[in-house]
């Protein structure tokens, strides 16, 4: 079992930055992968960024170069730094853990980018 507690998010103007945090109830070294997903109104949930147990990272093309996923293994936390935000980044963002084929989800946090 994995519990995920999200924090961060909010509203920002285009070009601004936000940081999302995800506190994990277990050591990150015991979890296969951590992901950030997002879901905009009327759209399917999509993977935004991923970090594997090895530390390897990956991003969807639309956020490459603007978003950074990172982790603090001592704090059992994963972060998503979002820079140069665009209106199309507006969505509910979810933290996700994959462990032994099981998916665990945070409650989601709203990110709104608007002038």
C-alpha positions in Angstrom: 0.0 0.0 0.0 1.2 3.5 -0.8 -0.3 6.8 0.3 0.3 9.9 -1.6 -0.3 13.4 -0.3 -0.1 16.2 -2.8 0.5 19.9 -2.2 1.1 23.0 -4.3 -0.7 24.2 -7.4 -2.9 27.2 -7.7 -3.4 30.0 -10.2 -0.7 31.8 -12.1 -0.3 34.0 -15.2 1.1 32.7 -18.4 4.9 32.5 -18.2 4.8 31.9 -14.4 5.9 29.0 -12.3 4.5 26.6 -9.9 5.8 23.6 -7.9 3.8 20.5 -7.0 4.9 18.2 -4.2 3.9 14.6 -3.6 4.8 13.0 -0.2 5.0 9.2 -0.4 4.4 6.9 2.5 7.2 4.5 1.6 10.8 4.7 0.5 11.0 5.7 -3.1 13.5 2.9 -3.7 10.7 0.4 -3.0 8.4 1.9 -5.8 8.9 1.0 -9.4 7.9 4.4 -10.8 6.4 7.7 -9.9 4.4 9.8 -12.4 2.6 13.1 -12.6 -0.6 13.0 -14.7 -3.0 15.8 -15.6 -6.5 16.0 -16.8 -8.0 19.0 -18.4 -11.8 19.5 -18.7 -13.2 17.3 -21.5 -9.9 15.6 -22.1 -8.3 12.3 -21.1 -5.8 12.0 -18.3 -2.3 12.1 -19.7 1.1 11.4 -18.3 3.1 14.6 -17.9 6.4 13.4 -16.3 7.8 10.2 -14.9 10.8 9.2 -12.7 11.8 5.6 -12.4 13.4 3.9 -9.4 16.7 4.2 -11.2 16.2 8.0 -11.4 15.6 8.1 -15.1 13.1 10.7 -16.1 10.7 11.2 -19.0 8.3 13.9 -20.2 5.5 14.4 -22.6 6.6 16.5 -25.6 4.3 19.4 -24.7 6.2 20.1 -21.4 9.7 19.1 -22.4 12.1 21.9 -21.4 9.5 23.6 -19.2 8.7 21.0 -16.5 11.1 19.2 -14.3 10.4 16.1 -12.2 12.6 15.4 -9.3 12.7 13.5 -6.1 14.1 13.7 -2.6 14.7 10.1 -1.4 15.5 11.2 2.1 12.1 13.0 2.4 10.2 10.3 0.3 8.9 13.1 -1.9 8.5 13.7 -5.6 8.2 17.2 -7.1 7.1 18.7 -10.4 8.6 22.1 -11.1 6.6 23.9 -13.8 8.1 26.9 -15.5 6.9 29.0 -18.4 3.4 27.9 -17.8 0.9 28.2 -20.6 -2.9 28.3 -20.6 -3.0 24.8 -22.1 -1.3 23.5 -18.9 -4.5 24.2 -17.0 -5.7 20.9 -15.5 -6.0 18.9 -12.4 -2.6 17.3 -11.7 -2.3 13.9 -10.0 0.6 12.2 -8.4 0.8 8.4 -9.2 2.9 5.6 -7.9 3.2 2.2 -9.6 4.2 -0.7 -7.4 4.0 -4.4 -8.3 1.4 -3.7 -10.9 -0.8 -1.6 -8.6 -1.6 2.1 -9.2 -1.9 4.5 -6.3 -3.1 8.1 -6.7 -3.0 11.4 -5.0 -6.2 13.4 -4.7 -5.2 15.8 -7.4 -4.5 19.5 -7.3 -5.8 22.3 -9.6 -3.4 24.3 -11.7 -4.9 27.2 -13.6 -2.9 29.4 -16.0 -4.8 32.4 -17.0 -4.2 36.1 -17.6 
